Amino acid sequence: MRLRGRKGIRESLEEQQDLVILEPGQYKGKWQQLFGNDRPIHVEFGMGKGRFISQMSYRNPEINYIGFDMYDELVRRAAEKSRLAWSDTEVDTPPNIKLALANIEQIENVFEPGEIERIYLNFSDPWPKAKHARRRLTHPRFLDKYRQLLNSKGQIHFKTDSETLFEFSLNSFADSGLQMTNISLNLHREGINEEHVMTEYEHKFMGKGMNIHRVEVLIGKDALEEYEKIRLEKYGKS
């Protein structure tokens, strides 16, 4: 993927140390210290232009958010969107969001085990060729990393427009022994689901009448116990 950015983009990012993290590895095990509180940390791997992560931070001030991407220009655009999302408030810098420049391949160098509560994977590159399957962010080799990084409440929330990637991902989750719930083959079947913040890609695909596929994957012990409790109550087996 080639992404053409503005001149001076790196300088722009360096001037936004209140929001942008260019060397996230230095905060491994120290993210809550950076945020200045012990609130849960939710991350988005491959945040694109940042609409999702910026809107989530504004809607949920009780959660700390970190958006990751490997392209300078996308981090810059995400910074703009984050500030815009909070522009109606009196704060100069969004208090609960950081935007980090990083390659997910080495994400274990950025977080300590159990440091994250939730991972969002939104419209990840489907890598359609079979020989590139290992690059898909739902491949078992990535799932192994996520399992180490997520805490006892840990979950993965995955959305895609690609039917092929969704099928691959469901099989990958199942083969890894992970519990799935809230599976949808058409998230917005009855119109836009306002409960879900939409990404830029999601808006684009919805405009073309494409189905959005979504699933939640439960990783942590507490998350699994809560799911089992709800399941038993739902089916009257408590």
Number of C-alpha atoms within 10 A of each C-alpha: 4 5 8 10 14 10 9 8 14 15 9 14 21 13 11 14 12 15 21 23 22 18 11 19 17 13 16 16 16 15 22 16 10 10 16 11 11 11 15 16 22 24 22 22 21 23 28 25 22 26 21 23 30 29 18 22 23 20 13 11 14 12 17 24 28 24 27 27 22 16 19 21 20 22 28 23 15 26 25 15 19 27 18 14 19 19 13 8 11 8 10 10 15 22 17 22 28 27 30 23 20 23 13 17 12 11 19 15 14 20 21 17 16 17 22 26 23 24 23 21 19 22 21 20 14 20 15 12 7 7 8 10 16 13 14 18 22 25 17 18 15 16 18 12 16 23 19 18 21 24 22 17 19 25 25 23 18 21 22 23 22 18 14 12 23 21 11 17 19 17 15 17 18 13 10 14 10 15 15 19 12 10 14 15 16 13 18 16 11 7 8 13 11 8 6 11 15 19 20 14 16 20 11 12 15 16 9 9 8 14 19 21 21 20 20 18 23 25 25 19 13 14 19 20 14 12 16 13 13 13 13 11 11 10 8 8 8 10
